[in-house]
Amino acid sequence: MVKEIERAGLPVVHMCTVTPISLTVGANRIVPAIAIPHPLGNPALEFDEEKALRRKLVEKALRALQTEVSEQTVFED
Amino acid sequence: MAKIKVVHYINQFYGGIGGEEKADYKPEVIEGVKGPGMAFKAAFKDEAEIVATIICGDSYFNENMDEAKAAIFEMIKKYEPDLFIAGPAFNAGRYGVAAGAVTEMVQTELGIPALTGMYEENPGADMYKKGVYMVATKNSAVGMKDAVAKMAPLALKLARGEEIGSPEEEGYLERGIRKNYFAEKRGSERAVDMLVKKLAGEEYKTEYSMPTFDRVEPNPPIKDMANAKIAIVTSGGIVPKGNPDHIESSSASKYGKYDIEGIDNLTEETHETAHGGHDPVYANNDPDRVIPVDVLRDMEKEGKIGELHRYYYSTVGNGTAVANAKKFAEAISAELVADGVDAVILTST
């Protein structure tokens, strides 16, 4: 899906936990997520902490969308 | 000749530990045969014996790949096996990745023959088929008998050091390896035969298939995020409560388009996940854990992004055919472009 969106001309960031799969399917901008059943959250945290964690991940994703890349890139930190 | 000693890798489901609620199960080794190992045992007759079975939760493996691989390696090494088998994993994505990764590790680091089996669209197939023998299976456990019937003889051949035939003969996925052989006809004759068949519209088989590289160049970045319209797309199956479009929990045949105008936060009252194959509790309790509507709404109010697109698109990426996913995304992209969306956040579980 990520590849078809890119092909349509839209920059896209893939937020997922198993980044090797994302690389294999051909995503260009990849942000590693927390866990498979809760990529953008962590149920072990208090609500506020969890939302702050999600905010950080989304900020990273937006940074990825604002970054020029020439090849598949995993935005680690 | 002594019996060939085999170690077998399976996931928590086939190991009888449990379903998704046990997907974070840490690697465990048990003596002897378990689950699908019974079928291999029957197929091996007296030639080989499964001395140990490793069981590991699919989520645990994929979320902790390095630790899981290290632990599993030690478990396998202890048994000094002659042969290693993982799976078959059919179309279970996390299982396929685990089976491929462990098979490759065993082959490289222990230097013993190893093989696995899975459906060709399993993400683990593209990741590992070039490095290891991977038998093509059906997409569900219905194909167990067939998978074992192909995997067991190939495993024995590998363990005995016998010559391995072509992918078609042995039933494994192409590894992209060319092998020299003596042909009866010379190249020019074979090429002309092929051309004649092609012109006649008959089936012909190339001797050198071109690799299929399907990569898309990255698009230029967003320059002005404060005025950009951002859309959410997900394969994590987040849908309005009750799943109005009846998106399937696996092998999805459709996607949904959902209005989030005026919604600042997804809750267990308003939304849920349709995704099967992993524990849905976390997503159901707070769907923002899969699509960050709450955070993007905040950032929209703060002017960090121009606008969160009014609709999000959702399907279930669990065993979904690649051709379907491609079709969904083509349709979704066309709408996003028409709606003036500038960039997309795609989340996957």
Interface residues (C-beta under 8 A of the other chain):
Chain A: M1 V2 K3 E4 I5 E6 R7 A8 G9 L10 P11 V12 V13 H14 M15 C16 T17 V18 P20 I21 S22 T24 V25 G26 A27 N28 R29 A33 A35 I36 P37 H38 P39 L40 G41 P43 E50 K51 R54 R55 L57 V58 A61 L62 L65 Q66 T67 E68 V69 S70 E71 T73
Chain B: E20 A23 S59 N62 E63 M65 G93 R94 V97 P123 D126 M127 D214 R215 V216 E217 P218 N219 P220 P221 I222 K223 M225 A228 I230 V233 S235 G236 H278 D279 P280 V281 Y282 A283 N285 D286 D288 R289 V290 I291 P292 D294 V295 L296 D298 M299 K304 I305 T315 G317 A325 K326 F328 A329 E330 I332 S333 A334 L336 V337 V341 D342 A343 V344 I345 L346 T347 S348 T349
